Amino acid sequence: MAASKGMLRRQRQLRTLVLQFLDGALCALSLWVAHFVRYQLSRRYAGEEFGIGSVRFLVDPIHPFFQGYFLLFLVVIPLAPLVLESQGFYKRAVVGSHWEMFWQLAKACTFNTVGLILVLYMIHIEVARGVVVLFGIFSFVAIALKEELLRLVYRTKFGQSQFRRRVILVGTKTDTQRMRQEIGRASDELDVVAEFDLNESPVEKLVAFLHEHSVNGVILSAQHTLFGKVEKAIQACELEGVEAWLVADFFKTQISQTSLDEFYGRPVLVFHANRETPWRRLIKQTLDFFGAMLLLVFFSPVLIAAALAIKRTSPGPIFFRQQRSGVNGKPFTMYKFRSMVSDAEQRKQELAALNEMSGPVFKVTNDPRVTRVGQWLRKYSIDEFPQLLNVLRGEMSLVGPRPLPVDEVARFDDLAHRRRLSVKPGLTCLWQVSGRSNLSDFKEWVRLDLEYIDNWSLWLDFKILCMTVPVVVLGKGAK
């Protein structure tokens, strides 16, 4: 049972979605209030200076109407809940620590404010600095007040009846003791009113417990209980109209997470080894598509210049095409600007003794096959830019494990390394910003890829993209 959840995932997800929508609305309201307050200050103190010591600022007049700020709603409303989620804000217990809530909220509001400043800089919208600062303060106050109000409501008799669930734990004494300890960490959501062992007592006694304690749900552990008795218990709950939650921990897995799905009308447990959910996958695909399109448009002059330089300085095609392994090893054609001589693949065997990477991967410093223009393209990763076309085609992502040639994947000596193929390959990943080609140990490369997969989030993708920019601009670690 997922102890940190405290209740079934679908219920927590619903509550989180409601809170995220509310927090996005509160941040939008905070932006409007920030503009209103700043405008009132400009009316009263226009032209005057304020500050402490040598730190001074002048109160400039601003436009009284808010129309110019509406575009920022498209940034603030989705960004605020995303940043709050990245700080673990929605994983807390409702009546958890005040300090934990304030600290997470303060960090998120700071990131939101800095993010808003960056967006304003990139899209060149003139916004008074005071509005942005006040937005950070007001959003912190608004969400903190909302949390305190929820806490007060939750402590009332109405809140207890609406949000707390009375449950009976069913299983062996060992199983129920473990479940009770796990539930204790989220005691603001579940009340354990009784424990029941199907191996020692008949199902009829469980029904009497349901009547006696007026329970909302029964949590069953089938790890050490016969499935026949578990089935009878679920049928009894069905007749009583009481929810039955079967804890699916009878199979021990080290990595995989489980989810419930349907197979032609029959419920099935799905064991999946990455953290992507359908809605997160959809957001990632959308960001990949539009991000790749914007990057292609923005860097089109660089791409044209690179293509002309390759054509004029070296005989052969402009693009290098190679079969790489995609999701679950499915081959696809990856595009790069050609940075080597046209017969580079044929000469690869001649350089096998110079390979600096352990494992199946081939890397050589000062590769003699690289052209003079190719050295420059590789240093600043311009040779990788055509892979934005692969991103548009859905074969790659902006962030993900780098795709390896099909023949190198076929030489994996550890089957566990194939788990890096469980997600779409990407233009950049953790190993790219952790030394890039300076990594000579293939196992360390795979470890970083698996670390990315196991800890994946949209926020992690954003951080990796931000860390990639200085690595590429400065040409660190490229070969």
C-alpha positions as CSV (number, residue, x, y, z in Angstrom):
1,M,0.0,0.0,0.0
2,A,1.3,3.5,-0.8
3,A,1.7,4.9,2.6
4,S,2.5,8.4,1.5
5,K,-0.8,8.5,-0.4
6,G,-3.0,7.8,2.6
7,M,-6.0,7.3,0.4
8,L,-6.7,5.8,-3.0
9,R,-4.7,7.6,-5.8
10,R,-7.8,8.6,-7.8
11,Q,-9.2,10.5,-4.8
12,R,-6.0,12.3,-4.0
13,Q,-5.5,13.1,-7.7
14,L,-9.0,14.7,-7.8
15,R,-8.3,16.7,-4.7
16,T,-4.9,17.8,-6.1
17,L,-6.5,18.9,-9.4
18,V,-9.1,21.0,-7.5
19,L,-6.3,22.6,-5.4
20,Q,-4.1,23.3,-8.4
21,F,-7.0,25.0,-10.2
22,L,-7.7,27.1,-7.1
23,D,-4.0,28.0,-6.7
24,G,-3.8,29.0,-10.3
25,A,-6.9,31.2,-9.9
26,L,-5.5,32.8,-6.7
27,C,-2.2,33.6,-8.5
28,A,-4.1,35.2,-11.4
29,L,-6.1,37.2,-8.8
30,S,-2.8,38.2,-7.1
31,L,-1.4,39.5,-10.3
32,W,-4.5,41.7,-10.8
33,V,-4.4,42.9,-7.2
34,A,-0.7,43.7,-7.6
35,H,-1.4,45.8,-10.6
36,F,-4.3,47.6,-8.8
37,V,-2.1,48.4,-5.7
38,R,0.8,49.5,-7.8
39,Y,-1.5,51.8,-9.9
40,Q,-2.9,53.3,-6.7
41,L,0.6,54.0,-5.4
42,S,1.6,55.6,-8.7
43,R,-1.4,57.9,-8.5
44,R,-0.5,59.0,-5.0
45,Y,3.3,59.0,-5.0
46,A,4.2,59.5,-8.7
47,G,7.7,61.0,-9.1
48,E,8.7,60.4,-5.4
49,E,11.6,58.3,-4.3
50,F,11.6,55.7,-1.6
51,G,14.1,53.3,-0.2
52,I,16.6,52.5,2.6
53,G,20.1,54.0,2.5
54,S,21.6,53.9,-0.9
55,V,18.9,51.5,-2.2
56,R,16.3,53.9,-3.8
57,F,13.5,53.5,-6.3
58,L,11.3,56.0,-8.1
59,V,7.6,55.6,-8.3
60,D,6.8,55.8,-12.0
61,P,3.2,56.2,-13.2
62,I,1.7,53.1,-14.8
63,H,-1.3,52.6,-17.1
64,P,-4.6,52.3,-15.2
65,F,-6.0,49.5,-17.3
66,F,-5.1,45.8,-16.9
67,Q,-5.5,44.7,-20.5
68,G,-1.8,44.6,-21.2
69,Y,-1.3,42.1,-18.5
70,F,-3.8,39.5,-19.7
71,L,-1.2,37.6,-21.7
72,L,0.6,37.0,-18.4
73,F,-2.4,35.0,-17.2
74,L,-1.4,32.3,-19.8
75,V,1.9,32.1,-18.0
76,V,0.9,32.4,-14.4
77,I,-2.1,30.1,-14.2
78,P,-0.4,26.9,-15.5
79,L,3.1,27.8,-14.1
80,A,2.1,28.4,-10.5
81,P,0.6,24.9,-9.8
82,L,3.4,23.2,-11.7
83,V,6.0,24.9,-9.6
84,L,4.1,24.2,-6.4
85,E,3.9,20.5,-7.4
86,S,7.7,20.5,-8.0
87,Q,8.2,21.5,-4.4
88,G,6.0,18.7,-3.0
89,F,3.3,21.2,-2.0
90,Y,0.4,18.8,-2.8
91,K,1.9,15.8,-1.1
92,R,1.7,17.2,2.4
93,A,-0.9,16.1,4.9
94,V,-3.7,18.6,5.2
95,V,-2.9,19.3,8.9
96,G,0.8,18.9,8.5
97,S,3.6,21.2,9.7
98,H,3.1,24.9,9.3
99,W,6.8,25.5,8.7
100,E,6.9,22.9,5.9
101,M,4.0,24.5,4.1
102,F,5.4,28.0,4.5
103,W,8.9,27.0,3.3
104,Q,7.6,25.1,0.2
105,L,5.2,28.0,-0.6
106,A,8.0,30.6,-0.2
107,K,10.3,28.7,-2.6
108,A,7.5,28.2,-5.1
109,C,6.4,31.9,-5.1
110,T,10.1,32.9,-5.5
111,F,10.5,30.6,-8.5
112,N,7.2,31.9,-9.9
113,T,8.3,35.5,-9.6
114,V,11.7,34.8,-11.2
115,G,10.0,32.8,-14.0
116,L,7.6,35.7,-14.6
117,I,10.6,38.1,-14.9
118,L,12.3,35.8,-17.4
119,V,9.1,35.5,-19.5
120,L,8.7,39.3,-19.5
121,Y,12.3,39.7,-20.6
122,M,11.9,37.2,-23.5
123,I,8.6,38.5,-24.8
124,H,9.5,42.2,-24.2
125,I,6.4,43.2,-22.3
126,E,6.7,46.4,-20.3
127,V,5.6,45.7,-16.8
128,A,6.3,47.8,-13.7
129,R,8.8,46.0,-11.5
130,G,6.7,46.7,-8.5
131,V,3.8,44.7,-10.0
132,V,6.0,41.6,-10.3
133,V,7.4,41.9,-6.7
134,L,3.9,42.5,-5.3
135,F,2.6,39.5,-7.3
136,G,5.1,37.2,-5.4
137,I,4.1,38.6,-2.0
138,F,0.3,38.6,-2.7
139,S,0.4,35.1,-4.2
140,F,2.2,33.8,-1.1
141,V,-0.3,35.5,1.2
142,A,-3.4,34.3,-0.8
143,I,-2.3,30.6,-1.0
144,A,-1.2,30.6,2.7
145,L,-4.6,32.0,3.8
146,K,-6.3,29.3,1.6
147,E,-4.3,26.6,3.3
148,E,-5.1,27.9,6.7
149,L,-8.8,28.1,5.8
150,L,-8.7,24.5,4.6
151,R,-7.0,23.5,7.8
152,L,-9.7,25.2,9.9
153,V,-12.5,23.6,7.9
154,Y,-10.8,20.2,8.1
155,R,-10.7,20.4,11.9
156,T,-14.5,21.0,12.2
157,K,-17.1,18.2,12.6
158,F,-18.2,18.9,9.1
159,G,-14.7,18.6,7.7
160,Q,-14.1,15.4,9.6
161,S,-17.3,13.8,8.3
162,Q,-16.5,14.9,4.7
163,F,-12.8,14.2,4.4
164,R,-11.9,11.5,6.9
165,R,-12.8,7.9,6.1
166,R,-13.6,5.2,8.6
167,V,-11.9,1.9,7.5
168,I,-11.4,-1.7,8.7
169,L,-8.1,-3.4,8.0
170,V,-8.4,-7.0,6.8
171,G,-5.5,-9.4,6.7
172,T,-3.2,-11.3,9.0
173,K,-1.9,-9.6,12.2
174,T,1.4,-8.9,10.5
175,D,-0.2,-7.3,7.5
176,T,-2.7,-5.2,9.4
177,Q,0.0,-4.0,11.8
178,R,2.2,-2.9,8.8
179,M,-0.8,-1.1,7.2
180,R,-1.7,0.7,10.4
181,Q,1.8,2.0,10.7
182,E,1.7,3.3,7.1
183,I,-1.7,4.9,7.6
184,G,-0.4,6.6,10.8
185,R,1.8,8.8,8.6
186,A,-1.4,10.1,6.9
187,S,-3.8,10.0,9.8
188,D,-5.6,13.2,8.7
189,E,-7.4,11.1,6.0
190,L,-8.1,7.6,7.4
191,D,-9.5,6.4,10.7
192,V,-8.8,2.7,11.4
193,V,-11.8,1.6,13.5
194,A,-11.1,-2.2,13.6
195,E,-8.8,-5.0,12.4
196,F,-10.0,-8.3,11.1
197,D,-8.2,-11.6,10.2
198,L,-10.0,-13.7,7.6
199,N,-7.8,-16.7,8.4
200,E,-9.2,-16.8,11.9
201,S,-12.8,-15.5,11.6
202,P,-15.6,-16.1,9.1
203,V,-16.8,-13.4,6.7
204,E,-20.1,-13.2,8.5
205,K,-18.2,-11.6,11.5
206,L,-16.7,-9.0,9.1
207,V,-20.2,-8.1,8.0
208,A,-21.1,-7.5,11.7
209,F,-18.1,-5.2,12.0
210,L,-19.4,-3.2,9.0
211,H,-22.7,-2.7,10.8
212,E,-21.2,-2.0,14.2
213,H,-18.6,0.6,13.0
214,S,-20.5,2.2,10.1
215,V,-17.3,2.1,8.0
216,N,-16.7,3.8,4.7
217,G,-14.3,1.3,3.3
218,V,-12.5,-2.0,3.9
219,I,-8.7,-2.3,3.1
220,L,-7.8,-5.9,2.3
221,S,-4.2,-7.3,2.2
222,A,-4.1,-10.6,0.3
223,Q,-0.4,-11.3,0.8
224,H,-1.0,-14.0,3.4
225,T,-4.7,-14.6,2.9
226,L,-6.4,-17.2,0.7
227,F,-7.8,-15.6,-2.4
228,G,-11.1,-17.5,-2.0
229,K,-11.7,-15.8,1.4
230,V,-10.7,-12.4,0.0
231,E,-13.2,-12.9,-2.8
232,K,-16.0,-13.6,-0.3
233,A,-15.0,-10.5,1.7
234,I,-15.2,-8.3,-1.4
235,Q,-18.6,-9.8,-2.3
236,A,-19.9,-9.1,1.2
237,C,-18.7,-5.5,0.9
238,E,-20.4,-5.3,-2.5
239,L,-23.7,-6.4,-1.0
240,E,-23.3,-3.8,1.8
241,G,-22.5,-1.0,-0.5
242,V,-19.1,-0.5,1.2
243,E,-15.9,0.2,-0.8
244,A,-13.3,-2.6,-0.8
245,W,-9.7,-1.6,-1.4
246,L,-7.4,-4.6,-2.3
247,V,-3.8,-3.9,-1.6
248,A,-1.9,-5.3,-4.5
249,D,1.4,-6.0,-2.8
250,F,1.4,-9.8,-3.2
251,F,4.0,-9.5,-5.9
252,K,7.3,-7.9,-4.9
253,T,8.8,-5.6,-7.5
254,Q,11.9,-3.4,-7.0
255,I,11.3,-0.7,-9.7
256,S,7.9,-1.1,-11.2
257,Q,4.9,1.0,-10.1
258,T,1.4,-0.3,-10.4
259,S,-1.8,1.1,-11.8
260,L,-5.3,-0.3,-12.4
261,D,-6.6,-0.6,-16.0
262,E,-9.2,-2.5,-17.9
263,F,-8.7,-5.4,-20.3
264,Y,-11.9,-6.0,-22.3
265,G,-14.1,-5.4,-19.2
266,R,-11.8,-7.2,-16.8
267,P,-9.7,-5.2,-14.2
268,V,-6.0,-5.7,-14.6
269,L,-2.9,-4.5,-12.6
270,V,-0.3,-2.8,-14.8
271,F,3.3,-2.8,-13.6
272,H,5.2,0.0,-15.3
273,A,8.8,1.0,-14.8
274,N,8.7,4.7,-15.5
275,R,6.8,7.6,-13.9
276,E,5.0,9.0,-16.9
277,T,1.2,9.3,-16.6
278,P,-1.1,9.9,-19.5
279,W,-1.7,13.5,-18.8
280,R,2.0,14.2,-18.1
281,R,2.9,12.4,-21.2
282,L,0.5,14.6,-23.2
283,I,1.9,17.8,-21.7
284,K,5.5,16.6,-22.4
285,Q,4.6,15.8,-26.1
286,T,2.9,19.1,-26.5
287,L,5.9,21.0,-25.1
288,D,8.2,18.9,-27.2
289,F,6.3,19.8,-30.4
290,F,6.0,23.5,-29.9
291,G,9.4,23.8,-28.3
292,A,11.0,22.1,-31.3
293,M,9.1,24.2,-33.7
294,L,10.1,27.5,-32.0
295,L,13.7,26.4,-31.8
296,L,13.8,25.5,-35.5
297,V,12.4,29.0,-36.3
298,F,14.7,30.8,-33.9
299,F,17.9,29.1,-35.0
300,S,17.0,28.9,-38.7
301,P,19.8,31.4,-39.7
302,V,22.3,29.2,-37.8
303,L,21.0,26.1,-39.5
304,I,21.2,27.6,-42.9
305,A,24.8,28.9,-42.3
306,A,25.8,25.4,-41.0
307,A,24.4,23.7,-44.1
308,L,26.2,26.1,-46.4
309,A,29.5,25.6,-44.5
310,I,29.3,21.9,-44.8
311,K,28.4,21.9,-48.5
312,R,31.3,24.3,-49.4
313,T,34.1,22.7,-47.3
314,S,33.5,19.0,-47.6
315,P,32.2,16.7,-50.4
316,G,29.2,14.6,-49.5
317,P,25.7,15.2,-48.1
318,I,24.7,17.9,-45.7
319,F,22.9,15.6,-43.3
320,F,24.1,12.4,-41.6
321,R,21.4,9.7,-41.3
322,Q,21.7,6.8,-38.9
323,Q,19.5,4.1,-37.5
324,R,19.1,4.7,-33.8
325,S,17.1,2.8,-31.1
326,G,13.9,4.6,-30.0
327,V,11.3,3.6,-27.5
328,N,11.6,0.0,-26.5
329,G,14.4,-0.4,-29.1
330,K,12.3,0.5,-32.1
331,P,14.6,1.7,-34.9
332,F,14.2,5.2,-36.4
333,T,16.3,7.4,-38.7
334,M,18.1,10.1,-36.7
335,Y,19.3,13.3,-38.4
336,K,22.5,15.2,-37.7
337,F,24.5,17.7,-39.6
338,R,27.4,15.8,-41.2
339,S,30.5,16.6,-39.1
340,M,32.7,13.8,-40.5
341,V,34.1,12.7,-43.8
342,S,31.5,11.0,-46.0
343,D,33.1,7.5,-45.5
344,A,33.3,7.8,-41.7
345,E,31.2,4.7,-41.0
346,Q,33.4,2.6,-43.2
347,R,36.5,3.8,-41.3
348,K,35.1,3.2,-37.9
349,Q,36.6,-0.3,-37.5
350,E,40.1,1.2,-38.2
351,L,39.7,3.3,-35.0
352,A,38.2,0.6,-32.8
353,A,41.4,0.3,-30.7
354,L,41.2,4.1,-29.8
355,N,37.7,3.8,-28.3
356,E,37.7,5.7,-24.9
357,M,34.3,4.4,-23.7
358,S,33.7,1.2,-21.8
359,G,30.9,-1.0,-23.0
360,P,29.3,-0.9,-26.4
361,V,29.6,2.8,-27.0
362,F,32.2,4.3,-29.4
363,K,33.8,7.7,-28.6
364,V,37.2,9.0,-29.6
365,T,38.8,12.4,-28.7
366,N,40.2,14.2,-31.8
367,D,38.6,11.8,-34.1
368,P,40.5,12.1,-37.4
369,R,37.3,11.6,-39.4
370,V,35.9,14.9,-38.1
371,T,36.1,17.8,-40.6
372,R,37.3,21.3,-39.7
373,V,33.8,22.6,-39.9
374,G,32.6,19.5,-38.0
375,Q,34.8,20.3,-35.1
376,W,33.1,23.7,-34.7
377,L,29.6,22.2,-35.2
378,R,30.3,19.6,-32.5
379,K,31.9,22.0,-30.0
380,Y,28.6,23.9,-29.8
381,S,26.3,20.9,-30.5
382,I,25.0,22.6,-33.7
383,D,25.4,19.2,-35.4
384,E,22.6,17.9,-33.2
385,F,20.0,20.6,-34.2
386,P,18.5,18.6,-37.1
387,Q,17.2,16.2,-34.4
388,L,14.5,18.8,-33.8
389,L,12.9,17.2,-36.9
390,N,12.9,13.9,-35.1
391,V,11.2,15.6,-32.1
392,L,8.5,17.0,-34.5
393,R,7.9,13.5,-35.9
394,G,7.4,12.2,-32.4
395,E,10.5,9.9,-32.5
396,M,12.4,11.9,-29.9
397,S,11.9,14.3,-27.0
398,L,13.7,17.5,-26.0
399,V,14.8,15.7,-22.8
400,G,15.5,12.0,-22.5
401,P,18.3,9.4,-22.8
402,R,20.4,9.9,-25.8
403,P,19.6,7.5,-28.6
404,L,22.3,4.9,-29.4
405,P,22.9,3.3,-32.7
406,V,21.0,0.0,-33.2
407,D,24.2,-2.1,-33.4
408,E,25.5,-0.6,-30.1
409,V,22.2,-1.5,-28.3
410,A,22.4,-5.0,-29.7
411,R,25.8,-5.4,-27.8
412,F,24.4,-4.5,-24.4
413,D,25.9,-7.0,-21.9
414,D,23.5,-6.2,-19.1
415,L,19.8,-6.5,-19.9
416,A,19.0,-4.0,-17.2
417,H,20.6,-1.4,-19.4
418,R,17.7,-1.8,-21.8
419,R,15.4,0.0,-19.3
420,R,16.9,3.3,-20.7
421,L,14.8,2.4,-23.8
422,S,11.5,2.6,-21.9
423,V,11.1,6.3,-22.6
424,K,11.6,8.4,-25.7
425,P,15.2,9.3,-26.4
426,G,16.0,13.0,-26.2
427,L,18.3,15.8,-27.3
428,T,19.7,16.2,-23.8
429,C,19.7,14.4,-20.5
430,L,21.4,14.2,-17.1
431,W,24.7,12.9,-18.6
432,Q,24.8,15.8,-21.1
433,V,24.9,18.3,-18.2
434,S,27.1,16.1,-16.0
435,G,30.3,16.1,-18.1
436,R,28.8,15.0,-21.4
437,S,31.4,13.0,-23.4
438,N,33.9,13.3,-20.5
439,L,32.1,10.3,-19.1
440,S,34.2,7.3,-20.1
441,D,32.2,4.7,-18.1
442,F,29.2,3.4,-20.0
443,K,27.7,2.1,-16.7
444,E,27.8,5.6,-15.2
445,W,26.1,6.9,-18.3
446,V,23.3,4.4,-17.9
447,R,23.1,5.1,-14.2
448,L,22.4,8.8,-14.9
449,D,19.8,7.8,-17.6
450,L,18.0,5.5,-15.1
451,E,18.2,8.2,-12.4
452,Y,16.4,10.5,-14.8
453,I,13.7,7.9,-15.6
454,D,13.1,7.0,-12.0
455,N,12.9,10.7,-10.9
456,W,11.2,12.1,-14.0
457,S,8.9,15.1,-13.8
458,L,8.2,18.1,-16.0
459,W,10.1,20.2,-13.5
460,L,13.2,18.0,-13.9
461,D,12.9,18.4,-17.7
462,F,12.8,22.2,-17.3
463,K,15.9,22.1,-15.0
464,I,17.9,19.9,-17.5
465,L,17.0,22.2,-20.4
466,C,18.1,25.3,-18.4
467,M,21.4,23.5,-17.4
468,T,22.0,22.5,-21.0
469,V,22.1,26.1,-22.3
470,P,25.4,27.1,-20.7
471,V,26.9,23.7,-21.4
472,V,26.2,24.1,-25.1
473,V,27.1,27.8,-25.3
474,L,30.4,27.3,-23.6
475,G,31.1,24.1,-25.6
476,K,31.9,22.1,-22.4
477,G,32.8,18.4,-22.8
478,A,31.9,18.1,-26.5
479,K,33.8,15.7,-28.7
